[in-house]
Amino acid sequence: MIPELEYAVYVWSSYGIFAVVVAWQILQPVLYRRRLMAELREEQALQSGEYDDPNP
């Protein structure tokens, strides 16, 4: 199933955009969870008194 040459740019750019959107949909929750877990660990360390400020 090879598209006509005149439509190839449209078809392959659509595939590319689709791949980028799907990758972003997978990556965004992973990055959000990582950031949220780091914030929770920092808050827990602050509350328990174990927090060591790297920039005093």
Buried (B, 14 or more C-beta within 10 A) or exposed (E): EEEEEEEEEEEEEEEEEEEEEEEEEEEEEEEEEEEEEEEEEEEEEEEEEEEEEEEE
